[in-house]
Amino acid sequence: MDADLLSIQDARDAVRAAHAAYKRFKTADQETVDRVVAAMVEAGAGEARRLGQLAHDETGFGKPESKEQKNLFATRTLAARMEGMKTAGVIATSDDGAVWTVATPMGVVAALVPSTNPTATALYKAIIAVKARCGIVMSPHPRAVRCTVEATRVVAQAAVAAGAPEGLVACLGAGDGGVTLAGTDALLEDPLTDVILATGGGAMVRAAYSKGKPAYGVGSGNVPAYVDRSANVDKAAADILTGTSFDWGTLCSTERSAVADSPIRARLLDALRERGGHVCSDEETRKLRAIIKPGGRFNTDLVGQSPRRIAEMAGFSVPDSARALIAEVSEVGPSEPLSMETLSPILSFYVADGWEAGCERCIEVLEFGGIGHTLALHATADRVIEQFALKKPSMRIVVNTVAALGSVGMTTALFPSMTLGPGTVGGSITSDNVTPMHLVNLKRVAFETAPLNDDAGRALEGTEDGERGTGRAGAAALPSPRPAVPSGDGSWMDEIEARLVARAGNPSVDAPTPSASTPTPSSSALPLPDDQIASLIQRFKK
C-alpha cells in the first residue's frame, strides 16, 4: 500500500486513541498524575544510555555520551524541577479566597520531534504532556524514526503500567508505512488534535503555525557569546568550548559565535587554544567557508560532526582532541557562511571595540537566523550586563555560563526544557522555556467582592447614579461569606455550579446539598429588575 496512505491512517488511529485516553485521564487527581509521571521518568532515565546510543547510531549526529546526558536531563532533572507543581484541579487561591485557579488539560498534543535531539525531546514532551493530563502523539523526523519510536515506547509502557490509559502517549512511524509528510500533516490537521508543540527547523515551525490550531513553535538559534573586557577570560573560554563541543553542536542554543572585546582578543584566543579549540589559519578559514553552503544550499553533512571530520571534509587536518573549529571573520549575513547556524562545532570569532560595538555585533548575529532565542554574556561589569539585558532581542540572556546548557536550564535556574520559545520577535507565541503549564488551560472561579445588591435583592446606595465607583464601600458594609478552600479533587465544582445556577434564578432540582463550610446562596438572589439593568447600561455608557 502507498506509504502516504499508511502514514495518514497511522496518524488518524493514534489521534483517536490519544483522544479517548485523554478523556479518561483528564479527570485524574494530582496523586495519580504524579505517580504516572514518576514511572515515566524512571523508565526513561533507566534507558538513557541505550536511547542515546540508538539516537547516535541512527542519525549519525553528535556524541552518545552527550545524548545520554540530555536524556537524563529530560527525565530526572525535569522531574526534580516539577516537584510540587500542581496541574490538576484547584492549583491556587487568592489570599482572601475570592479567586480560585483551576487547571484543565488542553487535550491532545501533536508533537514534532527534531533529528538533532530526538530521544531527549520525545522523553521531555511525553512527560510534560502527561503532567498536564494531556494525550500526546509524536511525529519523528524521518532520519530519527526508530530511536524516537523507541523512546516514546519506553515511557508510554511505563505510564500504562502505572495506571494511565492505553494510547495516552504514542508515536507515528511504528507501522509499515513509516512517517511521511502526508502523515504528519494528517496529525497536525486532525479535528481531534487540540494543540501543536513543534521543535525543529524553520520550515517545520512555519508548517505547524499554518494548520489553524493553537501552536507553540520554536525553531533555530544562532547564538552569539560576547566576552567583555571585565570577564574572567579563562572561564569564558572554557564555557564557550563546553557548549560548542557538547553533542558536537546539535543543540539550537549552542554558541555559534564568539564576540571578543578588543582588549582581550589575544587572551581569549590563547585560552581557547589551551582548552582544545583549533584556531583556523586564513587558508583553513577559506576552506571551511567553502563547504558550508556549496551551491547555495546548507551542507547538512556538517551537522553534529566532530571537528576532525569537518576539517577532513574541508581539506585540512586537526587532531582528534580538537573541540571546535574557530574561524576569525568580520562579516555577518548571507555573504559570510561562517556567520550562520551550522549545528556543528564551528565557532565564528569576531572582535569589537567596547561593549556598545559588541552589543551591535551580537544583534547582527541574532538577526541572521537566531532572533529571540539565546545570547551568552561573559562579564562582571553590572552596567554591561544591564545594557545587554535591556537591548538584546533575545529571550534568554545567560550570564557567565555555558549558553548551550544554561538556556535549557541545566546550569541555570531556568525551567528544564527542550523547547525554547523565541517570542514574537522570533515568530513564536511564547518567549518561555516550555513547561507542563503551557499545556494547561487555567480557569478562574471569581466570587463577588463588590456587590451591587444586598442579600434582599435591593440596589445598594450609589449603584444607580454611578457615584459608587468600584463598590468597595458597599462591599465593606456587607460582609460576604468567604468560600471554603476547595479540596482540589473536583467535587467542589458541583457545589459551585449549583450556586451559580441558583443565583441566576434557576435553582436545580437535583443540586447537591452544600457542605457545612460552603456558603448557601440567598433565595432572594434573583436576576436584576429591568429598571436596574437599564440604570447599569446608562452608567457604563458614560
N, C-alpha and C positions, 0 to 999 in steps of 0.2 A: 504494500500500500504506500501511497505517496507520503513522504516524510512530513510535509507540512500538515496534512490531514491528521496524521498520528499525533503530532505535537499539539495541534489545536484541540483534539479530543482529550489528550492528556491534561491540558490546561483546564478545560471545562470540568473534567472529572475531579481534579484536585481542588478547584474553587468550590464546587458544590459540597465536597466532603468537608472542606475547611469551614464553610458557612454553617453546615449542620453541626459540626463540632463546636464552633464558636457560640451558637445559640444555646448549647448545653453548658458551656464553660463560662458564659458571660455573667452568670449569677453566682459563681464560686466566691466563697468568702476569702479573706486575706490569708488565713491559715492554710487553706487548700492551695491557693496560688503560690504561696511561698514554699510549700512542700514540693510542688511540681517543679518550680524553678530551681530549687536546690538540687533536685535529682538531675536536671538537665546540666547544671553547672558541673557537678561532679563527673557525670558521664563525659562531657566534652573535655574537661581538664584531664581526665584519665586517658583520653586518646589524643592528647595534644601533640605528642611526638609523632605518632603514626600518621595523623592527619597532616602535620607539617611536611613530613617526608612525601606523602602522597601528593600534596599540592605542588611541591617542588618537582617531583618526577613527572607529573602530568603537564605542567606548564613550562618547565624549564627556567622558571624565574626564581631569583633570589637564593636564599640560604635556608636549608631545612631547619637549622637551629634558630634562626630568626623567626621563621614561620611557627615553630613550636612556642616561642616566647609570645608571639601575637595571639596564638590560640589560648594560652594561659591568661593573657591579659583580657581576652574577650569572654572569659569564663570566671575565673577566680577573682581577678581584680575588679571586674564589673560587679560580681556578686557582693564583694566587700563594700562597694560604694552604694549598692542598692539596699543594704541592711537598714531595716526600719522604714523604707519607703512604702507609703500607703498608696495602693492603686485600686482598691475595692471598697465600695460603699462610701460612707461618710469619711473623708480623709482630713477634714479640717473644719473648725468652727471659729467664728469671730469671738473676741474676748467676752462680749456680752451675750453671746448665743443668738444674735439676731440674724446671722447669715451662716448657713451650712454649705460646705463644698462637697459635692458628691461626684465620685469618679465613675464613669461608664466607658466601656471599651469602644473604640472606633469601628471595630468589625473585622473584616478580612483584609489583611495586608498583602499586597503584591510587592515582592522584594526583588530588586535587580542586584545581582552579585557580580563584582568585577573579577577578572582573571588574576589581578596582581595580589589580592588578599582574599582568596576565595573561601578558605575554611574558617578563618577568623571572622570574616564578615557574616558568613552563614550562621556561625555559633552565636555571635552577638545579636543579630537580628531576630533569630528564633527566641532567644532568651528575653529580650526586651518586649517582644510581641506577647509572649505568654505572661510575662509580668504584668502587662496591661490587660490581660484576659482577651486578647485578640487571637484570631486564627491567622496563619501566615503561609503563603506559598512562594517559594523561591524560584527565580529563573536564573540559572547559572550562565556564565559566559561560555560560549561553545568550546573555548580552549581549556575550560576547567570544570567540565560536567561531572566527571567521576568523583573528584575529590569533594565538590560541593554537595552532590547527592549523598555521599557517604557521611560528611559532617552533619548534614540535616538528619540522616537516618539515625545517627548516634543519639542526638538529643531528642528526636521525636520518639524513639523507642523508650528512652528513659522517662519522658513525660507521660506516656501511656501507662508505664509500669507504676508511676506514682499517682495515677488516678485521673489523668487528663483523657478526654475522649479521643478516640482514634481519628486521625485526619486533621487534627488541630494544627500540626506542623508538617509541611510537605515540600517537596522539591520536584520541579519538572526535570525530565531527562532520564528517569529511571527505566522508562519503557523502550520499546524497539525503535521508536521514531527519533529518539534523542531530543534535542532542543533546537527549534528553528525560530527565525524571526516571526513567522506567522503564529507560532505557538506562544511566543512572548507577547505579541500584540493581543492575542486572544485572552491571555491572563490579565493584561492591563485594562482591556476594554470590557471584560465580563461584567454584566449588571450586578453580580454578587460581590465584586471587588469594591471595597469601600475606600481604601487609601493606598497610595503608591509610595514606596520607600526606595528611592533609586540612588545607587552609589556606582559611579563609573565615569566613563568619558563624557565629553560634552554632548555628543550625538545621542547617547543613551539618556542623558538627563533631559534633553530637549524633547525626546520622544515621550518620556514619562509625563512631562507637562502638557503635551498635546492631546492627551487622552480624555480630557474633560472630567478628570477625577481630582479630588484633593491629593496633593503630592508633595513630598519632600524630595527635592532633587539636589544632589551635591556632586560636583564634578572635579575638574582638575585644579591643581595648585602649583604655582610657580614661585617657590618660597625663597625670598632673599634673607640673608643674615647679615645685619650691619654690626661691625665691630668698631666701637668708638675708641678714641684715644684714652678714655677713662677706664676701659675694660681690663679685666685680667686676661691678657692675651693668650697665655698658655691654656687656661681653662676654656676660653672661647674656641681655640683651635681644636682641643680635644672634643668639645661638644659638637662642633661642626662635622668633624670626621666620624664621630659616633653616629650622627644622623645620616650622613651621606652613605656610609658603608652598611647601615642596618638593612638587612634583606636586599642589599645592593640597590637601594633607592626606590623600592616599589611603593612605599607609602606616598600618598599625594602631599603629605605635609613635610616631606624630606627637603632639606636645604639644597637648593639648586644653584644659588649664587652667594658668594661672599662679597660684601662691600666693605672695604677697609678704609678707615680714616687714614689720610696720607701719612701722618707721622708714625704710624705703627705698621705700615705696609710691609717693610722688610722683616720686622719681628714676627708678624703673623705668618708670612710665607715660610720663614725658618721653623716656626712652631708646627706648621702643617707638615713640612718635610720630616721633622723629627718624629712625628707620630704616624708616619706611613702614607702621607699624601704625596703623590707624584706630580711635581710642578712641571708642566709641559714646556718644552722649548718652542720657539716660534714655528719651527718646521713641524713639530708634533701637533701644535695647535692647529696649523693649517690642515694637516691630515685628518685630525679629529673632526674638524668642522665639515670636511667633505663627506663624511659618512652619516651625518645626522639627517639630512634631507636630500638624499640623492634623487634627482629628477623632480624635486619639489614636493616629495611626499616623505613624511616622517618614517624613519627606518625602525620598525618595531623589533627588529632583531637585537637592538641595543637594550631593550627593556630587561631589567633585572639581571644583567650580566656582570661579571667581575671586571675590574679594571684591566686585568691581564688579557681577558678575552676581547674586550673592546679595543684595547691597543693593538692586538693582533689583527682585528678587522680593519683597523686604520692603517696598518703597515709599519708599526714600530713595536717595541717590546718594553715591558715593565716587569718587575719581579712579582712573584705570587703574593708577596706580603703587601703589595700596594693596596691601599684602602680607598683611594679616589684618584681621578684624573683631574688635575687643576689647570685650567686654561685662562690666562690673563687676557681680557678683552676690554674694549672701550665702548661698544655699541650695544643697544637693546632694540630688538624688533625683528621683523622678517629678514632683514639683510644680515643678521647675525644669528645663525642657527644655534650657536652655543648659549644663547640667552633664553632658549625655550625650555619648557619642561620635557625631560627625556626619560623619566622614571628609571634612572640609572645612576651610578656613582660618578657622573661627570659634574664637576663644580666649576662654574664660571667665576672669575675673580675680577672685581672692579676696584678702583681706587677713587676716593672722593675727598676733597679737602674741606674738612669740617662736617659737623653733623647735619647742617642745613643741606649741603650738597649731597650727603649720604642719604638724607631723607628723600630728596627728589629722585635719586637713582633708584632707591627701593620702590618708590611709587611707579617708576617706569617699568621695573621688572614685574611688579604686581599687575600692572595694566596689560602686560603681554602674557596673558594666559593664567594669571593667578589672583585676579581681583577678588578681594573679600575673604580670601582663605586664611593664610597664616603668614606671619612675619616673625623672625627671630631678632632680638636685640641684645647685644652684649655691651653693657655699660654700667658704670656705678654713679654717674652724674645724674642726680634727680631731675634736673631740668631737661636733659636729653630724653630720659625715659618718659617724662610727662609730655613733651612735644611729640614724640613718636606716637604715644597713645592718642593724642588729640588729632593728629594729622593723617595717620596712615589709613588707607582704605582696606583694612584687614580686620576681620572679626576675632582673630586670635593673635595677640602680640605676646610672645613668650620671652621672658627676660632671663638672661644668664642661664640658659638650659638648652637641651637638645630640641630643636624645632620638631623633628620627625616624631619624637616621643612625647614631648611636652604638650603639643597641641592636642593629642588624643587623650591626654590625662594620665600618662604613665609616669612622668616626672614632675607633674604639677597637680594642683587641686582641681583642675578642670574635670568634668564628668567623663569617665572612661567611655570612649565611643569610637566606632569605626566609620561613622558618618558625620562629617563636619560641615555645617551649613555656612556658606559664604555671604548670607544676607542678600538683600535685594540688589546690592551693587554687583553681586556675582550671579544674579538671576535665580535666587532661591527665596522661598518664603520664610526661611529661618536662618538666623545667624548663630544658632546654638550648636553645641555638641548634642546630637540627637539622643534622647533618653526614653525610657518607657513612658514618661509623662507626655511625650509628643504623640503617643498613640492612644491617649485617653481624652475623652470629652469631659469637661468639667461643668456640672450643673450647679446652680446656686439656688438654695431654698432661702428666701428672704422673708422675715417676719416684719410686721408693721412696727415702725419706730416713731412715726409722725402721723398719728391718726387724724383724719378729717371729721370723724363722727364718734360720739361717745357710745357706750355699750347699749344705750337705749335707742340708738339709731338717729340721734339728734345731731345736727351740724354743730361743731364746736365753734366758739366765738372767733370771728375773723375769717372763717373759711369761705364766706360768700362775697366779701368785699375785697379779697386779695391782700388784706393787711397782715395776715397771719404768717406770711413768709414760708419758712420751712415747716412750720407747725411744731417746732420744738417746745414752745411754751405749753401748748396743749398736751403734748406727749408727757411733759413733766407733771402736769396736773392729773393725768390719767395713768396711773401705774398699770402697765400691761404685764400679765404673767409671762415669764420667760420660758421658752420651750425647753423641755428636758434634753440633756445631752444625748444624742442618738447612740444606739449601740453599735451601728455600723454594719449590722447583719441584714439590713433590708426590711425588717419587719416594721420599722417605724414609718416607712413610706406609705403603708396602708392607712396609718393614722393621719398623716399629713394630707393624703388625698381626700379622706373623709372630711377633714376640717375645711379644706378648700371648697369642696362641693357644698358643704353646709353654709359657708359664708357667702356663696353665690346664690343662696336662696333655694337650693335644690337638694335638700337632705336625702341621702341614700337610705333605702330601707334595709340594706344589708351592710351598712357602715360598721366597722369594728368598734367595740367599746374602747374608749380611750383609757390608757393606763392612768394610775393614780398620779403620776408625775407629769402627765400631759395636760395642758390647759384645754378646757372644754369650750368650744365656740359658743358664743351667745346666740340664743334662739332668736334674738331681735336683730341680728346682723344681716339685714335684708338688703337687696340692691338699692342704690340711691334713687330717690324720687326724681321725676322728670325736672322739677324746678331746680333741684340741687345740681343735676347733671348740666343743665343749661347754664347755671351760675359758674360751674367749673370751666365749661368751654369758654365763656366770656373772659374768665380770669387768665387762661392760658393764651388767649388771643392778644392780650395787652402787651 
